[in-house]
Amino acid sequence: MATREGGSFLADRVPFPMTAAQSLSWDLGSELAERKPECARLERADCGCSATVFEATPNTVIARFRTAVGRERFFGLATADLRETLADLPPEWRVDYADI
């Protein structure tokens, strides 16, 4: 039950569709985020959340979603899905920069 509630919480807050994302372990996500170049940063002021995106491969990105209290979740996404997300970004999200 906690997983379902947690999924709903995230689905309402992340800038990308959860159906396009593959959840990654914190260990794997944080290791990749340390080694890969950052390519986009998004912020959502109304809830204090942020998403930082790292280029994993030419066709794949790793997104780190951080809550206002500093909890992190990592997701793998196709680069094409991220580009679609940036083009149709919900109004509560602001793009600090995107080089993707």
N, CA, C and O atoms as a GROMACS GRO file, in nm:
protein
  400
    1MET      N    1   0.081  -0.119   0.000
    1MET     CA    2   0.000   0.000   0.000
    1MET      C    3   0.085   0.125   0.000
    1MET      O    4   0.051   0.222  -0.068
    2ALA      N    5   0.194   0.127   0.073
    2ALA     CA    6   0.281   0.244   0.077
    2ALA      C    7   0.338   0.273  -0.061
    2ALA      O    8   0.355   0.389  -0.098
    3THR      N    9   0.366   0.169  -0.137
    3THR     CA   10   0.419   0.190  -0.272
    3THR      C   11   0.318   0.260  -0.360
    3THR      O   12   0.354   0.352  -0.434
    4ARG      N   13   0.194   0.220  -0.353
    4ARG     CA   14   0.091   0.283  -0.435
    4ARG      C   15   0.075   0.429  -0.396
    4ARG      O   16   0.068   0.516  -0.483
    5GLU      N   17   0.070   0.457  -0.266
    5GLU     CA   18   0.056   0.596  -0.222
    5GLU      C   19   0.179   0.676  -0.262
    5GLU      O   20   0.166   0.791  -0.305
    6GLY      N   21   0.298   0.617  -0.248
    6GLY     CA   22   0.421   0.686  -0.288
    6GLY      C   23   0.422   0.714  -0.436
    6GLY      O   24   0.466   0.821  -0.479
    7GLY      N   25   0.374   0.619  -0.517
    7GLY     CA   26   0.368   0.639  -0.661
    7GLY      C   27   0.276   0.753  -0.698
    7GLY      O   28   0.308   0.832  -0.786
    8SER      N   29   0.162   0.763  -0.632
    8SER     CA   30   0.068   0.871  -0.658
    8SER      C   31   0.128   1.005  -0.619
    8SER      O   32   0.113   1.104  -0.691
    9PHE      N   33   0.197   1.009  -0.506
    9PHE     CA   34   0.264   1.131  -0.461
    9PHE      C   35   0.362   1.178  -0.567
    9PHE      O   36   0.364   1.295  -0.603
   10LEU      N   37   0.444   1.086  -0.617
   10LEU     CA   38   0.543   1.122  -0.718
   10LEU      C   39   0.478   1.162  -0.849
   10LEU      O   40   0.519   1.260  -0.912
   11ALA      N   41   0.379   1.087  -0.891
   11ALA     CA   42   0.314   1.116  -1.019
   11ALA      C   43   0.258   1.257  -1.023
   11ALA      O   44   0.254   1.319  -1.130
   12ASP      N   45   0.215   1.308  -0.909
   12ASP     CA   46   0.162   1.444  -0.903
   12ASP      C   47   0.271   1.550  -0.898
   12ASP      O   48   0.242   1.668  -0.914
   13ARG      N   49   0.397   1.510  -0.876
   13ARG     CA   50   0.503   1.608  -0.855
   13ARG      C   51   0.616   1.605  -0.957
   13ARG      O   52   0.677   1.709  -0.981
   14VAL      N   53   0.644   1.492  -1.018
   14VAL     CA   54   0.754   1.487  -1.115
   14VAL      C   55   0.711   1.552  -1.246
   14VAL      O   56   0.592   1.549  -1.280
   15PRO      N   57   0.806   1.611  -1.320
   15PRO     CA   58   0.768   1.680  -1.444
   15PRO      C   59   0.746   1.587  -1.562
   15PRO      O   60   0.691   1.629  -1.664
   16PHE      N   61   0.787   1.462  -1.552
   16PHE     CA   62   0.775   1.368  -1.663
   16PHE      C   63   0.670   1.262  -1.629
   16PHE      O   64   0.644   1.237  -1.511
   17PRO      N   65   0.610   1.200  -1.730
   17PRO     CA   66   0.511   1.096  -1.703
   17PRO      C   67   0.578   0.972  -1.643
   17PRO      O   68   0.679   0.924  -1.695
   18MET      N   69   0.523   0.922  -1.535
   18MET     CA   70   0.580   0.805  -1.469
   18MET      C   71   0.577   0.682  -1.560
   18MET      O   72   0.658   0.591  -1.543
   19THR      N   73   0.486   0.680  -1.657
   19THR     CA   74   0.480   0.567  -1.750
   19THR      C   75   0.601   0.563  -1.842
   19THR      O   76   0.633   0.458  -1.897
   20ALA      N   77   0.669   0.676  -1.859
   20ALA     CA   78   0.787   0.683  -1.944
   20ALA      C   79   0.916   0.658  -1.866
   20ALA      O   80   1.023   0.646  -1.926
   21ALA      N   81   0.907   0.650  -1.734
   21ALA     CA   82   1.025   0.641  -1.649
   21ALA      C   83   1.043   0.501  -1.590
   21ALA      O   84   0.946   0.432  -1.559
   22GLN      N   85   1.167   0.463  -1.574
   22GLN     CA   86   1.203   0.338  -1.508
   22GLN      C   87   1.271   0.373  -1.377
   22GLN      O   88   1.375   0.439  -1.378
   23SER      N   89   1.216   0.330  -1.266
   23SER     CA   90   1.274   0.360  -1.135
   23SER      C   91   1.410   0.291  -1.121
   23SER      O   92   1.425   0.175  -1.159
   24LEU      N   93   1.506   0.363  -1.066
   24LEU     CA   94   1.640   0.309  -1.042
   24LEU      C   95   1.667   0.306  -0.892
   24LEU      O   96   1.609   0.383  -0.816
   25SER      N   97   1.754   0.217  -0.850
   25SER     CA   98   1.792   0.215  -0.709
   25SER      C   99   1.869   0.343  -0.678
   25SER      O  100   1.928   0.405  -0.767
   26TRP      N  101   1.868   0.383  -0.551
   26TRP     CA  102   1.940   0.503  -0.512
   26TRP      C  103   2.089   0.485  -0.537
   26TRP      O  104   2.155   0.578  -0.583
   27ASP      N  105   2.143   0.366  -0.508
   27ASP     CA  106   2.286   0.340  -0.528
   27ASP      C  107   2.326   0.358  -0.674
   27ASP      O  108   2.424   0.426  -0.704
   28LEU      N  109   2.251   0.297  -0.764
   28LEU     CA  110   2.283   0.308  -0.906
   28LEU      C  111   2.264   0.450  -0.955
   28LEU      O  112   2.351   0.504  -1.023
   29GLY      N  113   2.152   0.512  -0.921
   29GLY     CA  114   2.126   0.648  -0.965
   29GLY      C  115   2.229   0.747  -0.917
   29GLY      O  116   2.275   0.831  -0.994
   30SER      N  117   2.266   0.740  -0.791
   30SER     CA  118   2.364   0.835  -0.738
   30SER      C  119   2.502   0.813  -0.798
   30SER      O  120   2.576   0.909  -0.822
   31GLU      N  121   2.538   0.687  -0.823
   31GLU     CA  122   2.667   0.660  -0.887
   31GLU      C  123   2.671   0.716  -1.029
   31GLU      O  124   2.769   0.780  -1.068
   32LEU      N  125   2.565   0.695  -1.105
   32LEU     CA  126   2.560   0.749  -1.241
   32LEU      C  127   2.560   0.901  -1.240
   32LEU      O  128   2.626   0.964  -1.323
   33ALA      N  129   2.487   0.961  -1.147
   33ALA     CA  130   2.481   1.107  -1.139
   33ALA      C  131   2.618   1.168  -1.108
   33ALA      O  132   2.648   1.279  -1.152
   34GLU      N  133   2.699   1.097  -1.033
   34GLU     CA  134   2.834   1.146  -1.002
   34GLU      C  135   2.925   1.141  -1.124
   34GLU      O  136   3.013   1.226  -1.139
   35ARG      N  137   2.905   1.042  -1.211
   35ARG     CA  138   2.996   1.020  -1.324
   35ARG      C  139   2.951   1.082  -1.455
   35ARG      O  140   3.034   1.102  -1.544
   36LYS      N  141   2.825   1.111  -1.470
   36LYS     CA  142   2.772   1.156  -1.598
   36LYS      C  143   2.750   1.307  -1.599
   36LYS      O  144   2.728   1.367  -1.494
   37PRO      N  145   2.757   1.369  -1.718
   37PRO     CA  146   2.739   1.515  -1.725
   37PRO      C  147   2.593   1.556  -1.706
   37PRO      O  148   2.500   1.493  -1.756
   38GLU      N  149   2.575   1.664  -1.631
   38GLU     CA  150   2.441   1.721  -1.610
   38GLU      C  151   2.397   1.790  -1.739
   38GLU      O  152   2.476   1.861  -1.802
   39CYS      N  153   2.270   1.769  -1.779
   39CYS     CA  154   2.224   1.828  -1.904
   39CYS      C  155   2.096   1.910  -1.890
   39CYS      O  156   2.056   1.977  -1.985
   40ALA      N  157   2.032   1.906  -1.774
   40ALA     CA  158   1.912   1.989  -1.754
   40ALA      C  159   1.883   2.000  -1.605
   40ALA      O  160   1.915   1.911  -1.526
   41ARG      N  161   1.821   2.112  -1.570
   41ARG     CA  162   1.777   2.130  -1.431
   41ARG      C  163   1.642   2.201  -1.434
   41ARG      O  164   1.625   2.302  -1.502
   42LEU      N  165   1.547   2.146  -1.358
   42LEU     CA  166   1.413   2.202  -1.350
   42LEU      C  167   1.378   2.223  -1.204
   42LEU      O  168   1.422   2.148  -1.117
   43GLU      N  169   1.297   2.325  -1.176
   43GLU     CA  170   1.256   2.353  -1.039
   43GLU      C  171   1.107   2.378  -1.034
   43GLU      O  172   1.046   2.429  -1.128
   44ARG      N  173   1.049   2.340  -0.922
   44ARG     CA  174   0.907   2.364  -0.898
   44ARG      C  175   0.895   2.437  -0.765
   44ARG      O  176   0.909   2.377  -0.659
   45ALA      N  177   0.870   2.566  -0.771
   45ALA     CA  178   0.872   2.652  -0.652
   45ALA      C  179   0.758   2.622  -0.554
   45ALA      O  180   0.777   2.635  -0.434
   46ASP      N  181   0.641   2.582  -0.604
   46ASP     CA  182   0.526   2.564  -0.515
   46ASP      C  183   0.541   2.449  -0.416
   46ASP      O  184   0.473   2.447  -0.314
   47CYS      N  185   0.630   2.354  -0.444
   47CYS     CA  186   0.650   2.244  -0.349
   47CYS      C  187   0.797   2.226  -0.313
   47CYS      O  188   0.831   2.136  -0.236
   48GLY      N  189   0.885   2.310  -0.369
   48GLY     CA  190   1.026   2.302  -0.336
   48GLY      C  191   1.098   2.182  -0.396
   48GLY      O  192   1.206   2.145  -0.350
   49CYS      N  193   1.039   2.120  -0.498
   49CYS     CA  194   1.098   2.004  -0.563
   49CYS      C  195   1.189   2.048  -0.678
   49CYS      O  196   1.176   2.158  -0.731
   50SER      N  197   1.281   1.959  -0.714
   50SER     CA  198   1.365   1.986  -0.830
   50SER      C  199   1.394   1.855  -0.903
   50SER      O  200   1.383   1.747  -0.845
   51ALA      N  201   1.431   1.867  -1.028
   51ALA     CA  202   1.474   1.753  -1.108
   51ALA      C  203   1.601   1.793  -1.180
   51ALA      O  204   1.606   1.895  -1.248
   52THR      N  205   1.703   1.712  -1.165
   52THR     CA  206   1.829   1.732  -1.234
   52THR      C  207   1.848   1.613  -1.326
   52THR      O  208   1.828   1.498  -1.284
   53VAL      N  209   1.887   1.639  -1.450
   53VAL     CA  210   1.896   1.534  -1.551
   53VAL      C  211   2.041   1.519  -1.594
   53VAL      O  212   2.113   1.617  -1.614
   54PHE      N  213   2.083   1.394  -1.609
   54PHE     CA  214   2.220   1.361  -1.648
   54PHE      C  215   2.215   1.275  -1.774
   54PHE      O  216   2.128   1.189  -1.787
   55GLU      N  217   2.308   1.299  -1.866
   55GLU     CA  218   2.313   1.221  -1.989
   55GLU      C  219   2.384   1.089  -1.962
   55GLU      O  220   2.504   1.087  -1.935
   56ALA      N  221   2.311   0.979  -1.968
   56ALA     CA  222   2.369   0.847  -1.943
   56ALA      C  223   2.430   0.789  -2.070
   56ALA      O  224   2.542   0.740  -2.070
   57THR      N  225   2.354   0.794  -2.179
   57THR     CA  226   2.398   0.751  -2.312
   57THR      C  227   2.340   0.851  -2.411
   57THR      O  228   2.263   0.938  -2.370
   58PRO      N  229   2.374   0.842  -2.539
   58PRO     CA  230   2.314   0.934  -2.636
   58PRO      C  231   2.160   0.925  -2.641
   58PRO      O  232   2.095   1.021  -2.684
   59ASN      N  233   2.102   0.812  -2.599
   59ASN     CA  234   1.958   0.794  -2.607
   59ASN      C  235   1.888   0.781  -2.472
   59ASN      O  236   1.766   0.762  -2.467
   60THR      N  237   1.963   0.792  -2.364
   60THR     CA  238   1.908   0.770  -2.230
   60THR      C  239   1.957   0.876  -2.133
   60THR      O  240   2.073   0.917  -2.137
   61VAL      N  241   1.867   0.919  -2.045
   61VAL     CA  242   1.904   1.013  -1.939
   61VAL      C  243   1.866   0.954  -1.803
   61VAL      O  244   1.780   0.866  -1.793
   62ILE      N  245   1.931   1.004  -1.701
   62ILE     CA  246   1.899   0.972  -1.562
   62ILE      C  247   1.843   1.098  -1.500
   62ILE      O  248   1.907   1.203  -1.506
   63ALA      N  249   1.726   1.090  -1.441
   63ALA     CA  250   1.665   1.206  -1.375
   63ALA      C  251   1.669   1.184  -1.224
   63ALA      O  252   1.625   1.081  -1.173
   64ARG      N  253   1.723   1.284  -1.153
   64ARG     CA  254   1.721   1.280  -1.006
   64ARG      C  255   1.612   1.375  -0.960
   64ARG      O  256   1.620   1.496  -0.982
   65PHE      N  257   1.511   1.321  -0.896
   65PHE     CA  258   1.402   1.402  -0.841
   65PHE      C  259   1.430   1.421  -0.693
   65PHE      O  260   1.449   1.324  -0.620
   66ARG      N  261   1.432   1.547  -0.649
   66ARG     CA  262   1.462   1.578  -0.508
   66ARG      C  263   1.343   1.653  -0.448
   66ARG      O  264   1.295   1.751  -0.504
   67THR      N  265   1.296   1.605  -0.333
   67THR     CA  266   1.185   1.670  -0.263
   67THR      C  267   1.237   1.789  -0.184
   67THR      O  268   1.358   1.810  -0.173
   68ALA      N  269   1.146   1.866  -0.129
   68ALA     CA  270   1.182   1.985  -0.050
   68ALA      C  271   1.264   1.949   0.073
   68ALA      O  272   1.343   2.031   0.120
   69VAL      N  273   1.248   1.829   0.126
   69VAL     CA  274   1.324   1.788   0.244
   69VAL      C  275   1.451   1.712   0.208
   69VAL      O  276   1.520   1.662   0.297
   70GLY      N  277   1.482   1.704   0.079
   70GLY     CA  278   1.608   1.645   0.035
   70GLY      C  279   1.606   1.498  -0.001
   70GLY      O  280   1.712   1.441  -0.030
   71ARG      N  281   1.492   1.435   0.001
   71ARG     CA  282   1.485   1.295  -0.040
   71ARG      C  283   1.502   1.287  -0.191
   71ARG      O  284   1.452   1.370  -0.265
   72GLU      N  285   1.575   1.184  -0.234
   72GLU     CA  286   1.604   1.169  -0.376
   72GLU      C  287   1.550   1.037  -0.429
   72GLU      O  288   1.552   0.935  -0.361
   73ARG      N  289   1.502   1.043  -0.553
   73ARG     CA  290   1.462   0.925  -0.630
   73ARG      C  291   1.525   0.940  -0.767
   73ARG      O  292   1.536   1.051  -0.819
   74PHE      N  293   1.567   0.830  -0.825
   74PHE     CA  294   1.630   0.832  -0.956
   74PHE      C  295   1.546   0.753  -1.055
   74PHE      O  296   1.486   0.651  -1.021
   75PHE      N  297   1.544   0.803  -1.179
   75PHE     CA  298   1.467   0.740  -1.286
   75PHE      C  299   1.549   0.741  -1.414
   75PHE      O  300   1.625   0.834  -1.439
   76GLY      N  301   1.533   0.637  -1.494
   76GLY     CA  302   1.588   0.633  -1.629
   76GLY      C  303   1.478   0.666  -1.727
   76GLY      O  304   1.365   0.620  -1.715
   77LEU      N  305   1.513   0.749  -1.827
   77LEU     CA  306   1.416   0.788  -1.930
   77LEU      C  307   1.484   0.790  -2.066
   77LEU      O  308   1.605   0.812  -2.075
   78ALA      N  309   1.408   0.767  -2.169
   78ALA     CA  310   1.458   0.788  -2.304
   78ALA      C  311   1.475   0.938  -2.326
   78ALA      O  312   1.393   1.018  -2.281
   79THR      N  313   1.581   0.976  -2.395
   79THR     CA  314   1.606   1.117  -2.423
   79THR      C  315   1.489   1.179  -2.498
   79THR      O  316   1.453   1.294  -2.474
   80ALA      N  317   1.428   1.103  -2.590
   80ALA     CA  318   1.313   1.154  -2.665
   80ALA      C  319   1.196   1.186  -2.572
   80ALA      O  320   1.127   1.286  -2.593
   81ASP      N  321   1.174   1.104  -2.470
   81ASP     CA  322   1.067   1.131  -2.374
   81ASP      C  323   1.096   1.256  -2.293
   81ASP      O  324   1.004   1.333  -2.262
   82LEU      N  325   1.222   1.277  -2.258
   82LEU     CA  326   1.257   1.399  -2.185
   82LEU      C  327   1.235   1.522  -2.272
   82LEU      O  328   1.184   1.624  -2.224
   83ARG      N  329   1.272   1.514  -2.399
   83ARG     CA  330   1.250   1.628  -2.489
   83ARG      C  331   1.101   1.661  -2.500
   83ARG      O  332   1.063   1.778  -2.499
   84GLU      N  333   1.017   1.559  -2.510
   84GLU     CA  334   0.871   1.582  -2.513
   84GLU      C  335   0.824   1.647  -2.384
   84GLU      O  336   0.741   1.738  -2.387
   85THR      N  337   0.877   1.602  -2.272
   85THR     CA  338   0.841   1.660  -2.142
   85THR      C  339   0.878   1.807  -2.137
   85THR      O  340   0.797   1.889  -2.093
   86LEU      N  341   0.997   1.841  -2.182
   86LEU     CA  342   1.040   1.981  -2.179
   86LEU      C  343   0.954   2.068  -2.270
   86LEU      O  344   0.928   2.184  -2.240
   87ALA      N  345   0.910   2.011  -2.383
   87ALA     CA  346   0.825   2.087  -2.476
   87ALA      C  347   0.686   2.112  -2.418
   87ALA      O  348   0.625   2.215  -2.447
   88ASP      N  349   0.635   2.020  -2.336
   88ASP     CA  350   0.500   2.031  -2.278
   88ASP      C  351   0.506   2.040  -2.126
   88ASP      O  352   0.422   1.981  -2.057
   89LEU      N  353   0.602   2.110  -2.074
   89LEU     CA  354   0.623   2.117  -1.930
   89LEU      C  355   0.505   2.182  -1.859
   89LEU      O  356   0.457   2.287  -1.902
   90PRO      N  357   0.457   2.120  -1.750
   90PRO     CA  358   0.349   2.183  -1.673
   90PRO      C  359   0.391   2.322  -1.626
   90PRO      O  360   0.509   2.345  -1.600
   91PRO      N  361   0.297   2.416  -1.616
   91PRO     CA  362   0.332   2.555  -1.585
   91PRO      C  363   0.398   2.577  -1.449
   91PRO      O  364   0.468   2.676  -1.430
   92GLU      N  365   0.376   2.486  -1.355
   92GLU     CA  366   0.438   2.504  -1.223
   92GLU      C  367   0.588   2.474  -1.223
   92GLU      O  368   0.659   2.506  -1.127
   93TRP      N  369   0.637   2.412  -1.330
   93TRP     CA  370   0.780   2.382  -1.342
   93TRP      C  371   0.852   2.491  -1.420
   93TRP      O  372   0.799   2.547  -1.515
   94ARG      N  373   0.974   2.521  -1.377
   94ARG     CA  374   1.059   2.619  -1.445
   94ARG      C  375   1.188   2.549  -1.487
   94ARG      O  376   1.248   2.475  -1.408
   95VAL      N  377   1.231   2.572  -1.610
   95VAL     CA  378   1.356   2.516  -1.659
   95VAL      C  379   1.468   2.614  -1.627
   95VAL      O  380   1.469   2.726  -1.678
   96ASP      N  381   1.563   2.573  -1.543
   96ASP     CA  382   1.679   2.657  -1.516
   96ASP      C  383   1.771   2.656  -1.637
   96ASP      O  384   1.821   2.760  -1.679
   97TYR      N  385   1.794   2.538  -1.693
   97TYR     CA  386   1.865   2.525  -1.820
   97TYR      C  387   1.841   2.385  -1.874
   97TYR      O  388   1.812   2.292  -1.799
   98ALA      N  389   1.855   2.372  -2.004
   98ALA     CA  390   1.843   2.241  -2.068
   98ALA      C  391   1.934   2.239  -2.190
   98ALA      O  392   1.922   2.322  -2.279
   99ASP      N  393   2.024   2.145  -2.192
   99ASP     CA  394   2.115   2.126  -2.304
   99ASP      C  395   2.102   1.981  -2.348
   99ASP      O  396   2.192   1.899  -2.329
  100ILE      N  397   1.987   1.952  -2.407
  100ILE     CA  398   1.956   1.815  -2.444
  100ILE      C  399   1.898   1.809  -2.584
  100ILE      O  400   1.867   1.700  -2.633
   0.00000   0.00000   0.00000
